[in-house]
Each structure stands twice: as structure tokens, then as C-alpha cells.
Amino acid sequence: MILSGLLSHVGYVRIRGSARTEVTGITCDSRELQPGNMFVCMAGYHRDGHEFAGEAMERGASVLVMEEGNPETVRLEQQLEKTDRAPVLVTAASTRKAFSPLAAAFYGYPLRSLVSVAVTGTKGKTTTAYMTRAVLTEAGYKTGLIGTNGAFIGERRLALSHTTPEAHELQRILREMKDAGCTHVVMEVSSQGIKMERVAGLRFTCGIFTNLSPDHIGPGEHGSFEDYLYQKSRLFSVCDTGVINREDPWADEITARTACRLVWYGIGQGDYQASGAARLMDSRMLGCEYFLSGPMEAKERIVLPVPGDYNIRNSLAAVCAAAQLGVPIKTAKDALRKVRIPGRMEVVSGNHHLWVIVDYAHNEISMENLLKTLKTYEPRRLICVFGCGGNRSRLRRFGMGRAAGRWADLSVVTEDNSRYEPLQNIISDIEEGLSESGGQYTVIPDRREAIGYAVRHGKVGDILAIIGKGHEEYQETEGKRIPFSDREEAERAILLYR
């Protein structure tokens, strides 16, 4: 594809060189650059991609995309004045805003020919996305999925570095989905994905808002709660229909700046409502049921193989969104009865001897919701194994410790993804929260040993919740990702000790 064919939705100041230059690929990462690729120079949290423009040119970049006014742009343009080297496209605004339209054009605007559902919110994005995809698949639509657990095209899974991938990766995956015969796609759209313009220029058929609470605020994330809320709200300016949690106190703020059609859901309120919720428990499931009412003539009984009011809300969002796309309630009901979400209230072992649950809860609110929900099943004891990520807010660690102390009968504090931070510092912050709430706990830094200890000491009728990592299949320390799965470690411990 030639450069001029990519520019219809890009605001640019000038092109230094030929607009008929051939472009064979597009990237913002100099490490993955191939000869003939367009290289988009973008500022990151740690380095500015403009610094790598010269290196990209030496490696065979066909086009450099740079920002007007950046010192590196000025320097490189002067250097190239008397040469026929790679042309430079100079953007009027940030190259981040240009990257997504450039990538979409390169891959032939795949989202335009897909029915799309975008899910945003502090909690519940992954569960809601899985539920929505399950309903659409049950309806007979081949549906792709993009989110925290990776990208799924049919049965094929692609690992992702971000919940919402960088623009070139996202557009490539959407193109693959389209070429594989997908007609629908469900994707998690994180506040970071919106802020970093990874979905700039895209329009979605339907957007879902799950909830909002203070999180992802701090170094490398959002500077304030106000910015966090604003970034979430931006999604609904590019959706045809917004499916909104009527119960959330921030719902009106989220929708204040949108002109899209709004449909509301909630427990006891909204266009689609749940009532009469009850717990369900059998040999392999901790679940719940409720009655759904809405535009249909009669109430429908919905059975979920996952517990908790928050999962009732997640399922309501999925039902509501699918209904806007023409899927019958009966189809949604059949899909939800058998849905499974890896690492989200996932039952590893379910019997009268010891229940073992793996979940991704990694902040105070989600942890409290999880533990309070498990308490309603009246276990003999509720045991919790958890840690907290390094290089993140210290308040999050304190809050998780406080929640564990309040709701768990025994906490086993251990490592999570400590990244570049000393593990003992993280554990000390957690212990402060546990001490404030007076919870009983023990510290076992090695996560494998901690899981083994909890399984070994579990008694008949106990529920053991291993939380914080959920679906993740690695442990990140000092820049290295070591293979590690909570579910696999729990299964191994059960074989050894039960």
C-alpha cells in the first residue's frame, strides 16, 4: 500500500519526500521494525519514540511519522534535506492520535464490517466480555474476543501485552478476525487504552459500562480520579448504543457528554432488571439464579455458574447488549447457564471436603466483593491467599490487607507480580491493612508454598480463595516473566495433600 492511501483520516502538516512510497507494515516499536515498514514515533512513559527515528531509518523504515515541533523532528528533517532517504510524515497533533487511523487504513478498516461491543468499567470487564461473547456465539455468530485474557479467534488464542492492544496490533487482530469469518467482536476497552489513543477514530455498535471506582490512579496510570472518569466516558461518544449500569453512582457522569442511545440495566432498576436472586451450590459450582424482567412479556429465570450480585450485573449487561443486537432472551439464558470465565470465580475444586476458587481480584473493592460473596455460602472458614503487585499504589496494598482482615478467617500473604520492587516492602504495606482490621494471617513469601500451605491446612467445609492473578500464567519479577499458574498450582497441591 502506498503512503497517500493511508492519510484520509490523519491530520498532517506536510510530507517530506514522496507520498507514493510503498508501506509494507506499520509499527511503533523499533524492535519489531522490518524493512519497508512505517515507523510511528510516539512518546511513552519512559522513552520518546522520536529518539529511535534514526535507528528506524537505518533499519529500513519506509516512512517515519513524527510530531510537529519535536526537536528530533526538526533535527531529522534538516538531516534529510539533501538526501532521498525515507520520507517523513509530520503530524499536526500527537502521533498517538494519528497511529490508530493509520493502522486502521493499512488493514482496510476491519471494524467497519464487524458488529462490535466495547466493554469498559473498573471491574467486571473481562467477565462481561466473556458472557457477551458466549451469548453471541450461542446465537450462531462467529465472535472474536479481545481483552485481559488475550485475543480469541475461534479456538485460537493470541497473547496480548495490554488489555486493549496498541493500535497496529489491534487492527491486525481485527483484520484476522474478519478474514477468519467473524461477524462480531467483543473487546475490553480500558481507560488506558482510551487515554493512549489505541482506539482513536474507531466507532462501536454498542458500548457497555459496568461500574466505576477509584483505581489505576498513580505513576504510569491516571493522574486523578477525574481523568480516570473522563477517559471512561469518552467511549460513549463513539458508540451507537450505550448499555449502562443504572445502579452505579457515576453513571450520569459517564453519560453526560454522549448523544448515543442509552439502555439501562440493574438490580431492581433500569430497562432490564434482576430480582429474586438466590444462591446455588452443587458438587462443581458456586452459582446463583435470578429473574430477569424487561421489554419481554414474561420474566425469565437466569442461572449463572458464578456467584455474586456483581456477576448478576455483569450478566444483565451481556443480556441487554445482545438484545440490542437482536439476540432473543431465550438464547442468552441458554448461553449464561454454561458460561465459564478463566480466572474469574473459577472453581478448581468443588466438593464437601474443600472448595478452591481462583480469582483475579486485585484491589480492595473487588477483593471485598469477592470475600463477602463467598461468605454468603456459609463456609466453615474462609481462607484467602493473596499478594499485591509492585510499582503500583501503596494504598491498594493497604486496602487489600484491610479487606482480607475484615472478611477472611485466615489470610496467607505472599508474592504477586513484584516487578522491580522489593517483595518485603509490598508485604509490609499489606500487613498494615491486616493489622488495622485485626485479621488473622501468616506470611509465606513463595506463592507456590503459600498455595500448598493453604490447601494442606484446609478443613472440611472451608472455602479457599486464591486471588490476585486469576488467568495469568506468569509471575513477573525484575523484568522477567516466570511461568506460573494459580490454577495449576492449586490442582497440584490438591493431588499432593487432599
N, C-alpha and C positions, 0 to 999 in steps of 0.2 A: 504494500500500500504506500502511496506517495504522501508526503507531509501535508500538502494542501488539502487532501481528503480527510484530514483529522481535525480541521480547525473550525468547523461550522459553529461549535458551541464554546469556543475558547476566546476570551478577551486577551488580545496580544497587542503589543506596541509596534513590533517590527520583526522581520525575519532577516537575519544577516546570512546570506547565502541563497541557495536555490530552494524554492518551495516544491520542486519536483523531485527532491531527494527521496529515495526509497527507504521505507521504515519496515524492518523485519520483526520487530518486537518492541516492547516498552517496559521500562523498569525504573525504580527509584533507588535500587541497591547496586552499587558499583561492583559488588562481589559476584552478582549473578549476570552481569552485563555480557552479552555476546556481540560479536561484530555485526554491524547493521542495525543494532537496537537504538531506540530513542532513550536517552537518559534524562530523567526529570530531577533537577536539583532541588531538594526540599530541606527545610530546616527541621531538625529533630530536637529532642530534649537534650541530647549530649553533643551532637555534631551537626554542622550545616552541610548538606549535600553539595552546596556550591564549591566547597573545598575540594571535592573529588572530581570536578569538571575536567581538569587537565588530565587526570588519570583515566577518566572515561573516554576522553578523546584519543589517548594513546592506545586504549584497548579496542578501538574501532567503532565507537559510538557514531551513528549516522547523523543524529541530531541531538543537540543539547538544549534543554528547556530551562531558562534561567529567569530570575526576577529583575525587573527594572529597579535600578538603584542599589543593588547589591554590589559591594566592592569587587567581588570576584567576577561579576558580570562585566563590569567596566574594564577590569584588567584583561579578561579573556577576549573581549571584543577588540580591544586595542591590539592584542597579540595576533588576532586572526585577520586584521585589516588587509594584510598583503599576502594572504595565503588562500588556498582553495580547500582548507580543511573543513571539518564538519560544520554545517550551518547552525546558527544559534537562533532559537525562538525565544523572544523576550516577552514575558507576560506582563499585563498591566497590573494585576493583583498578585496574590501569592501563588506560587507554583502548585501548592496543595489544591487550591480551587480548580486549577487547570488540569491536574492529573486525572481526576475521575472522568471528566468529559473526553479527554484524550484517549484514555483506556477504553471507555465505552465505544468510542468511534472505531478504534482499532479492532475491537472484537465484534463490531457490527450491531451495537446496541441490543444485546440479547434480552435485557429485562423488558423491553418494549413488547416482546412477543410472548411473555410469560405472565400468568396471573400471579401476583406477588402479595405475600403477607409479611409485614415487618413488625417485629415484637420488641418493645422497649420497656424499661422499668428497672427498679433497683433489684428486686427479687422476682423469681418466677419466670424469667425469660426462657431459659432452656426447657423447663417443664411445659410451659405454654406452647413453645415452638414444636416440641415433640408431639404433644397432644393434637395440635392443629394439623401437623403433617399426617398423623395417624388417621384423623377424620377424613382428610382429603384423599388419602390412599384408599381407605375403605370405600370411598365414593367412586373409585375407579380411575382417579387421576394419578399419573406418574408425577411424583412430587419430590423435588430436591430439598435439602435442608442445609443451612449454613449457620454455625454458631459455636458455642463454647466447646462442644464435644467434637468439633470437626465439621467437614462438609461431606454430605452423603448424596451420591448419585446412584439411585437404585441401591444395591447392596455394597457398592464400593465406597470406602471411607478415605477421605483425604485429610491429613493432619493440617491444622492451621496454627499460626503463631499468635493470632488475635481472634477474639470473638467475632468481630467484624473485620475481615481482612483488608489489607491495603488495596487501593483501587485496582491496580493491574491484576492482582491475584483474584479479587472478587469478580472482575469482568471475565477473566479467563474461565473461572469456575462456572459462572452463569452461561457462558458460551458452551462449555462442555455439557451442562445440563440440557440446554436447548438441543444440541446435536444428538444427545442420548435419548431424545424423545420426551423429555419432561415438558409438561404443560403448565405446571405450578411450581412455585418455590416459596418456602418459608424461611425467613432469616432473622436472627437476632441482630438488632441494631443497637449497639452500646452507645452511651454518651460520649465515650472517647472516639468511637467510630464517626460520630456526627461531628464532634469538635475538630477532629483531624481531617475532615472533609473527604472521608473514604466513600461516602455515598452522595457526594455533591453532584447535582444535576439529575439524580435518579427520581423517578416517581413510582409510588407503590399503589397497588389496587386497594389494599387495606392495611391500616396500622393498628396495633394493639398496645394499650398502656396498661401495665399490670399494677404498679404502685410506685411510690417514691418515699425514700427516707435518706437521711444523711449517710453517705458512703462515697468512696472514691474521691475524697477531698484531701488534698495534701500534695507533697512533691511528686511531680510527674503525672499528676492526675488533674483534678479541678481545683482552682484557687479558692472557690467559695461554693456554698450551697446554692446561691443564686445562679452562678454559672452552670452548675450541675442541672438545676431545674430548667434553665433556658435551653441547654443543649438537648435535653429530652424533648422539650416542647417543639423544637424545630422539625421533628419527624412529621408532625401532623400538619405542617404547611405543604407537604409533598405527598399526601395521601388522598385518595378519592373518598374513603370512608375511614373514620376513626372509631375503634371499639374501645370503650373507656370504662375503667373501674369506678363506678359511681360512689363507692364507699371511701375511696382514697381522699384524704383532706386536701391534696394538691391537684385533684382532677380539674377543677375550674381554672387554676393557673396554667396547667398543661395545655388546655384547650382554648385559652383566652385569645390567642393570636391566629387561630385557624379558621378557614372558611369551609373546611371539608364537612361532609355529612357525618353526624355523630350518632352512635348507638351505644347505649349504656347497659352495664351488667352489674350484678352484685347480689349479696345475700340479703334478701328481703327488700331490695330496691333496684330500679333500673328496668330496661325493656326486657331483659332476660334475667330471671330471678331464681335463686335456690331457696328452698325451705325444707323443714323436716329432716335435717341432717342427722345421721346416726352412724355409729362405728360398726365396722365389720371386721371379723378376725377368724381366720381358719389356719390350716397347717402351713400354708405358704404365703399368707397375705395379711398385712395390716392395712385395712382399707376403710372406705366409708361409702355411704349412699345418701342421696337427697332427691327431692322432687323439683323438677325444672318446670317453670311456667314462663309464658311469653306470648308471642303472637299466635302460636299454635292453639288449637281448640281445647285440648286437654293437657293436664300435667303429665310429664314423663318421669319415670323413676330412673335415675342415673346411678350406676355402680362404678366406683373407682377402686383400682387395686393399690391406691396410695392414700394415706390418711391426711387429715388436717383441713381446717377451713380455708387455708391459703391454697390448697390444691383444689378445693371446690371452686374457688375463684378462678384459678388457672383454667380449669375445665370449662367454666362458664365462658371465659374469653375465647377458648377454642371453638365451642359450640356457636357462639354469637358470630365470630368471624366467618366460620364455614357457612353459616346460614346466609350471610350477606353474599356469599359466592354461589348460592343456590343448592347447598347440600341439605338434604332432609334431616330433621332431628333424629329420626329412627337410625339413620346411618351413623350419625355422631354418637349416639347411645351405644351402638354395637362396637364402634371403634374404641371408645373410652373404657369399656369393660375389660379390655385385654391390653391396654397401653402399658408400656414399660419404659422408664427413663433411666438410663445408666447413671449411677451415682447420685440419684435424687430419691431419697427414701427407698433405696434399693435393698430388698430383703436378701441377705446372703444365707442366713439360716433361720428357718421359721418352724419352731416346734415348742412343745411344752417344757423342754429342757432349758433352752436358751435362745432368745431371739437376737439376731445380729443384723444391724442396719448400717449401711454406708450412705453418707450424705455429704453434699458439697457446702453446707452452711459454713460461712467464713466471716461472719460479722455478728455483732451482738443481737441484732433483731432477728436475723434468720436462725441463729442458734437458739434463742429464747422460744421462737415459734416452734421449732423442731422439738425441743425438750418438753415444752408444755403439751404439745400434741401427743407425744409418746406417753406422758404421764397419764393421759386420759384412758389409756389401755390398762391402767392399774397393775403395773409390773411389781414384782416383789421388791426389786431395786432397779433404778435407772443408772446405768454406768456410762460414762462418756469419755472417749479417748479423743484428744484434740491438741493442736498446737496453733500457731499463727504465723503468717508469712513475714519474712524480713523485709526491710526497706519499705515499709508501709507505716501507716499511722500507728503510733503507740497507744492512742486512745482505743483503737479497735481491739488491741490485745487485752487491755484492762477490761473493756466491755464484755469480751468473750469469757474472761475469767469470772466476772461478776455474774453473768447469765448461768454459767456452769455451776457456780456455787449455790445459786438460788434454786436450781431445778434438778440437778443431778444428785443422786445419793452418794456417788463416788466419781471423781474425775481423775483421769490419768493424763497428766500433762506431758507432752512430747514434742518432737520436732515436726515442722511442716516444711514449707519451702523457705529456708532461712536466707537464701540468696547470699548477699555479701555481708550479712550482719551476724555477729556472734550469737550463737544459739542461747547462751545463758542470759543475755540481755533480754531476749524475747520472752524467755520463761519467767524471768523476774517480773516483767510487766504483767504477765498473766497471773502470777501469784498475788500481785497487789489486788487485783479484782477478786480473786478467790478469797483472800483474807478479809476483804471488806464485807463480802456476803456470808462468810463463815462456813464455806463449803468444805467438805472432807475431800482431800486429794493426795495423790502421790506423784512424784516426778520420775519419769523414765525417759531420758533423752532419745534413745534409739527407738524409732517408730515401730520397727518390726518387733522388738522386745516388748514395747508397750501394748501392742495388739495381742501378743501372745499372753502377757500377764493378765489382761482383761478377760480373754477367753478362758484361760485356765482358772481364774477365780470367780467366773460367773456361776450363779446358782440356778436351780430350777425356778422358773418364773421370772428371771431377770430379763431386762432388755438392755442390750449393749449397742450404743450408737458410736460409730467411728466416723468422725466428721472433719470437714475442712478441705479434703482433697477430692472426694467424690469420684468422678470419672477419670481423674488424672492418672497417668501411667508412668509418672516420673516423680523424682524428688530433686529439687533444684538447690544446689549448694555451690558457692564460689564459682558461679558461671557454668557449672556442669549439671546436666540433667541425667540422673541415675535412674534406671528402670525401677519402678516401684508402684504397686497397685494395692490399695487398701482392701479391695475385694479379694484379690488373690491371697494376700497375707492372712486375711480372716479365714478363708477357706483352708489354708494350710494349717493354721492354728487349731481350727475345729477338728481336722483329721488327727492332729497330734494329741490334743488334750481332752476331747469330748468322747 
